[in-house]
Amino acid sequence: MENSGGISASLQGRYASALYDLASENKAVAAVEQDLGALAQALSESADLAALIRNPQVGRDAAAKAMDGIAKLLKLSPLTEKFLGVLSANGRLAVLPQVIGAFSAIASAARGEVKAEVTSAHPLSDAQLKALSAKLKAREGKDVTLSATVDPAILGGLVVKIGSTQIDSSIRTRLNTLAHAMKG
């Protein structure tokens, strides 16, 4: 499956595309997407798991056994479990976080959605997120799924990333631009 972002050109993109194709054939895209979300959360919460997938000294068989145990612990679907086995057998567990991101992008594109990352200095209310989503939908012409993070360093305003496009209306950037202009 090729998409406009060229995701399938990369190693992780090829794995994600293959997984998406299998999930689509088995009508299990939502289940696999949920499984990958659980894996992403486990990777972010467990430094040991993150270290395991990146450790080249862990043999393929040992990695496969560890991932099988994790799959059972997280109650992952058989398709996701088999996919983790393939990554382990091919010595490609280190790209799992990127595969998860690429799969999410492929699934979103197939549904006609666009993902946007929004960074603000303070948490946005549900009403603000809804209004921002509506404005971005009008701009992009597609449904927009927002992922909001808080970074007090931007001081105020928003930084919105949609694909390779970044809209930076943060106060930090405006102050930096003003300081640069004043230097000559």
Backbone torsions as a table, in degrees:
resi	resn	phi	psi	omega
1	MET	NA	119.3	177.8
2	GLU	-102.0	141.5	174.9
3	ASN	-129.8	171.8	-172.7
4	SER	-65.6	-22.9	-179.6
5	GLY	-81.9	-3.5	-179.7
6	GLY	69.0	24.8	-176.4
7	ILE	-59.1	-40.3	-173.9
8	SER	-73.1	-4.1	178.6
9	ALA	-75.2	-26.3	-178.0
10	SER	-87.8	164.8	177.9
11	LEU	-58.8	-50.8	-179.3
12	GLN	-66.0	-30.4	177.4
13	GLY	-66.6	-38.3	178.6
14	ARG	-66.4	-42.1	176.8
15	TYR	-63.9	-44.6	-179.6
16	ALA	-63.9	-41.4	179.0
17	SER	-63.7	-42.7	178.9
18	ALA	-63.5	-43.2	178.4
19	LEU	-64.2	-41.7	179.5
20	TYR	-62.6	-43.8	179.5
21	ASP	-59.9	-44.7	178.4
22	LEU	-64.7	-44.2	179.9
23	ALA	-63.2	-39.5	179.5
24	SER	-65.5	-44.1	177.9
25	GLU	-60.1	-37.0	-178.2
26	ASN	-92.2	7.5	-178.6
27	LYS	51.6	47.0	-176.7
28	ALA	-129.2	24.7	-177.6
29	VAL	-60.4	-45.6	-178.4
30	ALA	-63.3	-41.4	-180.0
31	ALA	-64.9	-43.9	179.7
32	VAL	-66.5	-39.8	178.7
33	GLU	-62.5	-40.1	177.3
34	GLN	-65.9	-42.6	178.0
35	ASP	-60.3	-45.1	-178.8
36	LEU	-66.6	-32.8	174.7
37	GLY	-64.3	-41.2	177.6
38	ALA	-65.4	-39.2	177.3
39	LEU	-65.3	-42.8	178.8
40	ALA	-60.8	-42.0	178.9
41	GLN	-65.0	-42.4	179.0
42	ALA	-63.0	-40.0	178.4
43	LEU	-65.0	-37.9	-179.0
44	SER	-75.7	-27.6	-177.1
45	GLU	-91.5	-20.3	-176.2
46	SER	-117.5	107.1	177.7
47	ALA	-64.4	-32.8	179.2
48	ASP	-65.0	-43.0	178.6
49	LEU	-65.6	-44.1	178.4
50	ALA	-61.2	-39.1	178.2
51	ALA	-69.1	-37.8	-179.7
52	LEU	-59.7	-47.1	-175.6
53	ILE	-70.2	-19.6	-178.8
54	ARG	-99.6	-5.8	-175.0
55	ASN	-82.8	112.3	-179.0
56	PRO	-72.1	-13.4	-179.7
57	GLN	-81.5	-13.8	177.2
58	VAL	-79.7	122.4	-179.1
59	GLY	-66.6	161.3	-178.3
60	ARG	-62.6	-40.5	179.6
61	ASP	-65.8	-43.7	179.4
62	ALA	-64.5	-40.7	178.5
63	ALA	-64.1	-41.1	179.7
64	ALA	-63.2	-41.7	178.9
65	LYS	-65.5	-41.9	179.4
66	ALA	-63.2	-44.8	-179.2
67	MET	-68.1	-32.9	176.0
68	ASP	-63.4	-42.4	177.5
69	GLY	-64.2	-40.5	178.8
70	ILE	-65.7	-40.8	179.3
71	ALA	-61.5	-40.7	179.2
72	LYS	-70.0	-39.6	179.1
73	LEU	-62.7	-41.7	-179.2
74	LEU	-84.8	-3.1	-178.8
75	LYS	56.3	50.5	179.8
76	LEU	-77.1	154.2	179.4
77	SER	-66.3	155.8	-179.9
78	PRO	-56.3	-36.5	-179.7
79	LEU	-64.4	-45.1	178.8
80	THR	-65.8	-39.2	178.8
81	GLU	-61.9	-45.0	178.3
82	LYS	-64.6	-38.6	179.1
83	PHE	-62.0	-43.1	177.1
84	LEU	-62.2	-34.8	175.8
85	GLY	-64.0	-40.1	178.1
86	VAL	-65.2	-45.6	177.9
87	LEU	-59.7	-42.5	179.5
88	SER	-63.9	-48.0	-178.1
89	ALA	-62.1	-32.2	-179.6
90	ASN	-90.5	1.6	-179.7
91	GLY	66.1	35.1	-175.5
92	ARG	-117.2	21.6	-179.8
93	LEU	-63.0	-26.2	-178.5
94	ALA	-62.3	-24.6	-179.5
95	VAL	-91.7	4.9	-178.0
96	LEU	-53.8	-46.0	178.8
97	PRO	-59.6	-38.4	178.8
98	GLN	-71.6	-34.3	176.3
99	VAL	-63.5	-41.8	179.0
100	ILE	-60.1	-46.4	178.5
101	GLY	-63.0	-42.7	-179.8
102	ALA	-66.7	-40.3	177.9
103	PHE	-61.4	-43.9	179.4
104	SER	-60.7	-42.3	179.2
105	ALA	-65.4	-41.6	179.2
106	ILE	-64.5	-45.4	-179.7
107	ALA	-63.7	-41.3	178.5
108	SER	-63.4	-44.7	179.5
109	ALA	-62.6	-38.8	178.8
110	ALA	-64.8	-30.8	177.7
111	ARG	-86.4	-2.3	-178.9
112	GLY	79.4	25.2	-179.7
113	GLU	-104.5	159.2	173.1
114	VAL	-125.8	138.2	177.7
115	LYS	-97.7	137.5	178.0
116	ALA	-128.1	134.4	175.2
117	GLU	-101.4	123.4	-177.8
118	VAL	-115.0	125.9	176.8
119	THR	-115.6	129.9	179.4
120	SER	-133.1	162.0	179.9
121	ALA	-74.5	-27.9	-179.6
122	HIS	-131.8	154.0	178.0
123	PRO	-57.6	137.9	178.4
124	LEU	-88.9	143.3	177.6
125	SER	-74.6	165.5	177.9
126	ASP	-59.9	-39.0	179.7
127	ALA	-64.4	-41.4	178.8
128	GLN	-65.8	-41.8	178.1
129	LEU	-63.8	-39.2	179.5
130	LYS	-65.7	-43.3	179.1
131	ALA	-65.1	-42.0	178.2
132	LEU	-63.7	-42.8	178.5
133	SER	-60.5	-41.3	179.0
134	ALA	-64.2	-42.7	179.2
135	LYS	-65.3	-40.6	179.2
136	LEU	-69.4	-33.9	176.9
137	LYS	-64.3	-41.6	178.4
138	ALA	-64.8	-37.4	-179.0
139	ARG	-71.2	-43.1	-174.5
140	GLU	-89.6	-23.2	-177.7
141	GLY	77.0	13.8	-180.0
142	LYS	-139.3	162.5	173.4
143	ASP	-64.2	141.6	-177.9
144	VAL	-118.8	127.7	174.9
145	THR	-101.4	121.7	-176.4
146	LEU	-95.5	141.5	171.8
147	SER	-122.9	109.6	-173.4
148	ALA	-101.2	134.3	173.8
149	THR	-129.8	159.8	-179.5
150	VAL	-114.6	130.5	176.5
151	ASP	-138.2	98.6	-177.9
152	PRO	-59.4	-19.3	-178.2
153	ALA	-65.4	-19.7	179.6
154	ILE	-80.4	-6.4	174.6
155	LEU	70.8	-40.8	-179.5
156	GLY	179.0	173.0	-178.4
157	GLY	79.4	-162.1	-177.2
158	LEU	-137.5	153.5	167.2
159	VAL	-124.3	119.8	-178.0
160	VAL	-117.7	127.2	176.8
161	LYS	-115.5	123.3	175.5
162	ILE	-125.5	106.5	-175.8
163	GLY	61.7	-125.1	-179.9
164	SER	-94.2	2.2	179.9
165	THR	-94.3	133.8	176.9
166	GLN	-124.2	129.4	176.0
167	ILE	-110.1	109.9	-175.1
168	ASP	-112.5	104.2	176.9
169	SER	-115.6	31.7	-178.1
170	SER	-78.0	151.9	178.5
171	ILE	-66.5	-36.2	178.4
172	ARG	-56.8	-46.2	-179.7
173	THR	-66.2	-40.6	178.8
174	ARG	-63.4	-41.2	178.1
175	LEU	-66.2	-40.7	177.9
176	ASN	-64.0	-39.1	178.6
177	THR	-66.4	-42.6	178.0
178	LEU	-63.8	-43.8	179.8
179	ALA	-63.3	-40.5	178.5
180	HIS	-64.8	-41.1	179.6
181	ALA	-65.6	-35.7	-178.3
182	MET	-72.8	-26.0	178.4
183	LYS	-72.7	-21.3	175.5
184	GLY	104.8	NA	NA
